[in-house]
Amino acid sequence: MFNFNPQTLKKLRRFREIRRGYYSFVILAVLLVVLALGELLVNSRALIVKYEGEWFFPTYTAFHPGTDFGLEYSYEVNYRELQAKFTAEDGDNWVLMPPVPYNPYENNAAGGIFRPAAPSLADQHYLGTDTTSRDILARLFYGTRIALLFSLAFMVWVYLIGISIGCAMGYFGGVFDLFFQRLIEIWSNIPFLYMVIIVFSVIPSSLSIPSRIAILLSVMVLFSWTSMTYNMRTETYKEKSRDYVAAARIIGASDTRIIFRHILPNVLSTLVTFMPFVVVSAISAVTALDFLGFGLPPPTPSLGELLKQGTANLRTAPWIVSAAFSTLVILLTLITFIGEAVRESFDPKKFAFYR
């Protein structure tokens, strides 16, 4: 399916030999698949409902009002209550719920009082509830998925901007290079946290959650592309002096072709090496911003928001901070191990000396 050259195959074999990084990659890949199928595992909507001989699959479809299942109300049915009702009737109707029958936004307060509840197998709150009686496992599950998607989008945009400007600086040099060096030096001195506070203080609260997330992503990208630019500038400046670039110029190759078809493939090891660490920095940054209250807009589930709740209720509800902290440590550890293995496997100096 993919035709890799011998050098790439050698690097992939070297990556597989680094057990810690390889197994971390396998675990993270499985985790991504599980998170992608999250609605089938953690959701307040039923997977399957059989009612009066008809089959319903509410998970990925439009909501069903209670009247669809013989109830008197027209808003969305509570499938946990419907499951209990069908079980008590002991008829042919039945409901199949996900393993965790809660969504990350609903408040399931016992007695109508919002307060943290300890982990309970009977209530299927396996990690307990937070200060507003939302299921912690559901919030961790979807918060992890949002953090990974956010960090991947962050990495893509940082790479696009950093590679474009960095390659242009290293390839063209001269006044163009000097101008962008001075511009990057000025831009790097602008305090990132203050800019986030200023931007989010003027954004109206009526703005939709996806728009606010997009603004946060844009602000983080605008203040994070400079380091990648310097790396690409250095690599491009080094590669453009090679003989293959001179040969491409002699045969009439354009600057665009030289950069994208000749230089970029030869700096691929640098790009691949930095990817896991960019993802780690993005997750750490958005978690820190959520902890400070300037990250993802509420009620979006996030690791930082759970950490903030946990530290504020450390004595009364220690399960909140322990669950959030453990999830964050495991996630960052896996990605860091992958990054170290990738860096070592793509290291060109590994076999460049005699033993």
Sequence and secondary structure as in RCSB ss.txt:
>XXXX:A:sequence
MFNFNPQTLKKLRRFREIRRGYYSFVILAVLLVVLALGELLVNSRALIVKYEGEWFFPTYTAFHPGTDFGLEYSY
EVNYRELQAKFTAEDGDNWVLMPPVPYNPYENNAAGGIFRPAAPSLADQHYLGTDTTSRDILARLFYGTRIALLF
SLAFMVWVYLIGISIGCAMGYFGGVFDLFFQRLIEIWSNIPFLYMVIIVFSVIPSSLSIPSRIAILLSVMVLFSW
TSMTYNMRTETYKEKSRDYVAAARIIGASDTRIIFRHILPNVLSTLVTFMPFVVVSAISAVTALDFLGFGLPPPT
PSLGELLKQGTANLRTAPWIVSAAFSTLVILLTLITFIGEAVRESFDPKKFAFYR
>XXXX:A:secstr
     HHHHHHHHHHHH HHHHHHHHHHHHHHHHHHTGGGTB SS SEEEETTEEE  TTS   BGGGGT S  S
B  HHHHHHHHHHHTSS EEE  SB   TT    GGG       BTTTTBTT B TTS BHHHHHHHHHHHHHHH
HHHHHHHHHHHHHHHHHHHHHH HHHHHHHHHHHHHHHTS HHHHHHHHHHHS TTS HHHHHHHHHHHHHHTTS
HHHHHHHHHHHHHHTTSHHHHHHHHTT  HHHIIIIIIHHHTHHHHHHHHHHHHHHHHHHHHHHHHHT SS TTS
  HHHHHHHHHHTTTT HHHHHHHHHHHHHHHHHHHHHHHHHHHHT TTTTSS  
